[in-house]
Amino acid sequence: MVDANAEAALIVAAQRGVNVRVLFNSNASDGGTVGMNQPAYDNLTANGVHVVYSWPGVLWHQKSIIVDNEKLRL
């Protein structure tokens, strides 16, 4: 996670009671970012966001946002 605004928004949501969950890639051999994401992991978990690393050997690339269980219509 390299976007400080996104990180801050996740924390604000968690602090107002939203169940915020983040999944980070786990190992560098397959594109994971444990070292790069550790500061964000520490900050998010310290501020109420549920963060986990994926299991080794799996590379995830998905960005999903669910707000109030309804689709956002633009």
DSSP file (Angstrom, degrees, kcal/mol; ACC not computed):
  #  RESIDUE AA STRUCTURE BP1 BP2  ACC     N-H-->O    O-->H-N    N-H-->O    O-->H-N    TCO  KAPPA ALPHA  PHI   PSI    X-CA   Y-CA   Z-CA
    1    1 A M              0   0    0      0, 0.0    39,-0.1     0, 0.0    40,-0.1   0.000 360.0 360.0 360.0 120.5    0.0    0.0    0.0
    2    2 A V        +     0   0    0      1,-0.1     2,-0.8    38,-0.0     3,-0.1   0.342 360.0  95.0-120.1   4.7    1.6    3.2   -1.1
    3    3 A D     >  -     0   0    0      1,-0.2     4,-2.4     2,-0.0     5,-0.2  -0.849  49.9-170.1-104.0 104.2   -1.4    5.6   -1.0
    4    4 A A  H  > S+     0   0    0     -2,-0.8     4,-2.4     1,-0.2    -1,-0.2   0.831  87.5  55.6 -62.4 -32.5   -1.5    7.4    2.3
    5    5 A N  H  > S+     0   0    0      2,-0.2     4,-2.2     1,-0.2    -1,-0.2   0.910 108.7  46.6 -67.1 -41.5   -5.0    8.8    1.5
    6    6 A A  H  > S+     0   0    0      2,-0.2     4,-2.2     1,-0.2    -2,-0.2   0.917 112.5  50.4 -65.5 -42.8   -6.4    5.3    1.0
    7    7 A E  H  X S+     0   0    0     -4,-2.4     4,-1.9     1,-0.2    -2,-0.2   0.924 111.6  48.0 -60.6 -44.6   -4.7    4.1    4.2
    8    8 A A  H  X S+     0   0    0     -4,-2.4     4,-2.6     1,-0.2    -1,-0.2   0.888 109.8  52.8 -63.6 -39.5   -6.1    7.0    6.1
    9    9 A A  H  X S+     0   0    0     -4,-2.2     4,-2.3     1,-0.2    -1,-0.2   0.885 107.7  51.4 -65.2 -38.6   -9.6    6.4    4.7
   10   10 A L  H  X S+     0   0    0     -4,-2.2     4,-2.3     2,-0.2    -1,-0.2   0.907 111.5  47.8 -63.0 -41.4   -9.5    2.8    5.8
   11   11 A I  H  X S+     0   0    0     -4,-1.9     4,-2.6     2,-0.2    -2,-0.2   0.921 110.4  50.7 -66.1 -44.8   -8.5    3.8    9.3
   12   12 A V  H  X S+     0   0    0     -4,-2.6     4,-1.1     1,-0.2    -2,-0.2   0.921 111.7  48.5 -59.9 -43.9  -11.3    6.4    9.5
   13   13 A A  H ><>S+     0   0    0     -4,-2.3     5,-2.3     1,-0.2     3,-0.6   0.928 111.9  48.6 -62.7 -45.0  -13.9    3.9    8.4
   14   14 A A  H ><5S+     0   0    0     -4,-2.3     3,-1.6     1,-0.2    -1,-0.2   0.892 108.4  54.6 -62.2 -39.4  -12.7    1.3   10.9
   15   15 A Q  H 3<5S+     0   0    0     -4,-2.6    -1,-0.2     1,-0.3    -2,-0.2   0.711 104.7  53.8 -71.1 -19.2  -12.7    3.8   13.7
   16   16 A R  T <<5S-     0   0    0     -4,-1.1    -1,-0.3    -3,-0.6    -2,-0.2   0.324 130.4 -92.2 -96.2   9.6  -16.4    4.7   13.0
   17   17 A G  T < 5S+     0   0    0     -3,-1.6     2,-0.2     1,-0.3    -3,-0.2   0.443  77.0 142.0 104.0   1.0  -17.3    1.0   13.2
   18   18 A V      < -     0   0    0     -5,-2.3     2,-1.4    -6,-0.2    -1,-0.3  -0.560  57.1-121.6 -74.8 138.2  -17.1   -0.3    9.7
   19   19 A N        -     0   0    0     -2,-0.2     2,-0.5    30,-0.1    -1,-0.1  -0.669  39.2-174.1 -81.0  92.6  -15.6   -3.8    9.4
   20   20 A V        -     0   0    0     -2,-1.4    30,-2.5    28,-0.3     2,-0.4  -0.789   4.4-175.9 -95.9 127.9  -12.6   -3.0    7.2
   21   21 A R  E     -a   50   0A   0     -2,-0.5     2,-0.4    28,-0.2    30,-0.2  -0.984   5.1-171.8-128.2 135.6  -10.6   -6.0    5.9
   22   22 A V  E     -a   51   0A   0     28,-2.7    30,-2.0    -2,-0.4     2,-0.5  -0.983   7.3-161.1-128.2 136.8   -7.4   -5.9    3.9
   23   23 A L  E     -a   52   0A   0     -2,-0.4     2,-0.3    28,-0.2    30,-0.2  -0.976  11.6-167.9-119.0 118.4   -5.5   -8.8    2.2
   24   24 A F  E     -a   53   0A   0     28,-2.6    30,-3.2    -2,-0.5     8,-0.1  -0.785  30.4-103.8-102.1 148.1   -1.9   -8.3    1.3
   25   25 A N        -     0   0    0     -2,-0.3     8,-0.8    28,-0.2    12,-0.1  -0.364  33.8-148.5 -61.6 151.4    0.2  -10.6   -0.9
   26   26 A S        +     0   0    0     32,-0.5     2,-0.4    29,-0.3     8,-0.3   0.861  60.3  39.1-103.1 -37.9    2.6  -12.6    1.2
   27   27 A N    > > -     0   0    0     31,-0.3     5,-2.8    28,-0.2     3,-1.3  -0.940  57.9-140.1-129.5 143.5    5.9  -13.4   -0.4
   28   28 A A  G > 5S+     0   0    0     -2,-0.4     3,-1.6     1,-0.3    -1,-0.1   0.729  94.2  73.5 -66.1 -25.2    8.3  -11.6   -2.7
   29   29 A S  G 3 5S+     0   0    0      1,-0.3    -1,-0.3     2,-0.1     0, 0.0   0.771 108.6  32.5 -64.8 -24.3    9.1  -14.6   -4.9
   30   30 A D  G < 5S-     0   0    0     -3,-1.3    -1,-0.3    28,-0.1    -2,-0.2  -0.019 134.3 -78.7-121.0  31.3    5.7  -14.4   -6.5
   31   31 A G  T < 5S+     0   0    0     -3,-1.6    -3,-0.2     1,-0.2    -6,-0.1   0.485  81.8 148.7  92.3   3.3    5.1  -10.6   -6.4
   32   32 A G      < -     0   0    0     -5,-2.8    -1,-0.2     1,-0.1    -6,-0.2  -0.112  38.7-148.6 -67.4 170.4    4.1  -10.4   -2.7
   33   33 A T     >  +     0   0    0     -8,-0.8     4,-3.2     1,-0.1     5,-0.2  -0.129  42.6 138.7-138.1  39.4    4.9   -7.3   -0.7
   34   34 A V  H  > S+     0   0    0     -8,-0.3     4,-1.0     1,-0.2     7,-0.2   0.944  82.8  40.6 -54.0 -53.2    5.5   -8.3    2.9
   35   35 A G  H  4 S+     0   0    0      1,-0.2     3,-0.5     2,-0.2    -1,-0.2   0.920 118.5  46.4 -62.7 -44.4    8.4   -6.0    3.4
   36   36 A M  H  4 S+     0   0    0      1,-0.2     4,-0.3     2,-0.1    -1,-0.2   0.867 118.4  41.4 -66.7 -37.1    6.9   -3.1    1.5
   37   37 A N  H  X S+     0   0    0     -4,-3.2     4,-3.1     1,-0.2    -1,-0.2   0.493  85.9  95.7 -91.7  -3.4    3.6   -3.4    3.2
   38   38 A Q  H  X S+     0   0    0     -4,-1.0     4,-2.8    -3,-0.5     5,-0.2   0.898  84.3  50.1 -58.9 -43.0    4.7   -4.0    6.8
   39   39 A P  H  > S+     0   0    0      0, 0.0     4,-2.3     0, 0.0    -1,-0.2   0.921 114.7  44.6 -61.0 -40.7    4.5   -0.3    7.8
   40   40 A A  H  > S+     0   0    0     -4,-0.3     4,-3.2     2,-0.2     5,-0.3   0.914 112.2  52.9 -67.2 -41.8    1.0   -0.1    6.4
   41   41 A Y  H  X S+     0   0    0     -4,-3.1     4,-2.6     1,-0.2     5,-0.3   0.943 111.8  45.7 -56.0 -49.7    0.1   -3.5    8.0
   42   42 A D  H  X S+     0   0    0     -4,-2.8     4,-1.9    -5,-0.2    -2,-0.2   0.916 115.7  45.5 -62.2 -44.7    1.3   -2.2   11.4
   43   43 A N  H  X S+     0   0    0     -4,-2.3     4,-0.8    -5,-0.2    -2,-0.2   0.929 114.9  46.9 -66.4 -46.2   -0.5    1.2   11.1
   44   44 A L  H ><>S+     0   0    0     -4,-3.2     5,-2.5     1,-0.2     3,-0.9   0.938 114.0  46.2 -63.0 -47.7   -3.8   -0.3    9.9
   45   45 A T  H ><5S+     0   0    0     -4,-2.6     3,-1.3    -5,-0.3    -1,-0.2   0.873 109.0  55.8 -65.0 -35.4   -3.9   -3.1   12.6
   46   46 A A  H 3<5S+     0   0    0     -4,-1.9    -1,-0.3    -5,-0.3    -2,-0.2   0.708 110.1  48.4 -67.1 -18.2   -3.0   -0.6   15.3
   47   47 A N  T <<5S-     0   0    0     -3,-0.9    -1,-0.3    -4,-0.8    -2,-0.2   0.057 127.5 -89.2-115.3  24.5   -6.0    1.5   14.2
   48   48 A G  T < 5S+     0   0    0     -3,-1.3     2,-0.4     1,-0.3   -28,-0.3   0.502  80.5 133.3  91.3   4.4   -8.7   -1.2   14.0
   49   49 A V      < -     0   0    0     -5,-2.5     2,-0.8    -6,-0.2    -1,-0.3  -0.743  56.2-128.1 -89.2 136.6   -8.4   -2.5   10.5
   50   50 A H  E     +a   21   0A   0    -30,-2.5   -28,-2.7    -2,-0.4     2,-0.4  -0.759  37.7 176.2 -85.3 111.8   -8.3   -6.3   10.1
   51   51 A V  E     +a   22   0A   0     -2,-0.8     2,-0.3   -30,-0.2   -28,-0.2  -0.958   7.9 168.2-123.6 135.6   -5.2   -7.1    7.9
   52   52 A V  E     -a   23   0A   0    -30,-2.0   -28,-2.6    -2,-0.4     2,-0.4  -0.960  30.4-123.8-137.3 157.7   -3.8  -10.4    6.9
   53   53 A Y  E     -a   24   0A   0     -2,-0.3   -28,-0.2   -30,-0.2   -27,-0.1  -0.812  34.8-112.4 -95.7 144.0   -1.2  -11.7    4.5
   54   54 A S        -     0   0    0    -30,-3.2     3,-0.1    -2,-0.4    -1,-0.1  -0.240  44.0 -86.7 -66.2 163.9   -2.3  -14.2    1.9
   55   55 A W    >   -     0   0    0      1,-0.1     3,-1.2   -29,-0.1   -29,-0.3  -0.437  57.4 -86.5 -72.3 150.5   -0.8  -17.7    2.1
   56   56 A P  T 3  S+     0   0    0      0, 0.0    -1,-0.1     0, 0.0     3,-0.1  -0.186 110.3  31.4 -58.2 145.5    2.5  -18.3    0.4
   57   57 A G  T 3  S+     0   0    0      1,-0.2     2,-0.5    -3,-0.1    -2,-0.1   0.427  95.0 102.5  89.4  -0.3    2.5  -19.2   -3.3
   58   58 A V    <   -     0   0    0     -3,-1.2     2,-0.6     2,-0.0   -32,-0.5  -0.970  53.5-159.8-119.7 126.3   -0.6  -17.3   -4.2
   59   59 A L        -     0   0    0     -2,-0.5     2,-0.4   -34,-0.1   -28,-0.1  -0.920  12.8-163.7-105.0 119.7   -0.5  -13.9   -5.9
   60   60 A W        +     0   0    0     -2,-0.6     2,-0.2     2,-0.0   -35,-0.1  -0.799  17.0 173.6-102.5 142.1   -3.7  -11.9   -5.5
   61   61 A H        +     0   0    0     -2,-0.4     2,-0.3   -36,-0.0    -2,-0.0  -0.657  31.7 123.2-146.2  89.0   -4.7   -8.9   -7.6
   62   62 A Q        -     0   0    0     -2,-0.2     2,-0.5     2,-0.1    -2,-0.0  -0.996  36.7-164.3-147.1 140.4   -8.1   -7.7   -6.8
   63   63 A K        +     0   0    0     -2,-0.3     2,-0.4     2,-0.0    -2,-0.0  -0.971  22.4 166.9-126.8 115.6   -9.5   -4.4   -5.7
   64   64 A S        -     0   0    0     -2,-0.5     2,-0.4     2,-0.0    -2,-0.1  -0.974  15.7-173.6-131.7 142.9  -13.0   -4.5   -4.3
   65   65 A I        -     0   0    0     -2,-0.4     2,-0.5     2,-0.0    -2,-0.0  -0.989   0.9-173.7-135.4 127.2  -15.1   -2.0   -2.3
   66   66 A I        -     0   0    0     -2,-0.4     2,-0.5     5,-0.1     5,-0.1  -0.988   5.6-171.3-119.8 124.8  -18.5   -2.8   -0.8
   67   67 A V  B >  S-B   70   0B   0      3,-0.7     3,-1.9    -2,-0.5    -2,-0.0  -0.965  71.9 -24.5-120.1 117.0  -20.4    0.1    0.7
   68   68 A D  T 3  S-     0   0    0     -2,-0.5    -1,-0.1     1,-0.3     3,-0.1   0.769 109.1 -76.9  54.4  28.9  -23.5   -0.5    2.7
   69   69 A N  T 3  S+     0   0    0      1,-0.2     2,-0.3     0, 0.0    -1,-0.3   0.716 106.7 111.0  57.1  24.2  -24.0   -3.8    0.8
   70   70 A E  B <  S-B   67   0B   0     -3,-1.9    -3,-0.7     0, 0.0     2,-0.2  -0.940  73.0-106.2-126.9 151.7  -25.3   -1.9   -2.3
   71   71 A K        -     0   0    0     -2,-0.3     2,-0.6    -5,-0.1    -5,-0.1  -0.503  32.0-122.7 -73.7 141.2  -23.8   -1.3   -5.7
   72   72 A L        -     0   0    0     -2,-0.2     2,-0.6     2,-0.0    -1,-0.1  -0.754  26.1-157.6 -83.5 124.0  -22.5    2.1   -6.4
   73   73 A R              0   0    0     -2,-0.6    -2,-0.0     1,-0.1    -1,-0.0  -0.914 360.0 360.0-108.4 123.4  -24.3    3.5   -9.5
   74   74 A L              0   0    0     -2,-0.6    -1,-0.1     0, 0.0    -2,-0.0   0.407 360.0 360.0-102.8 360.0  -22.5    6.3  -11.4
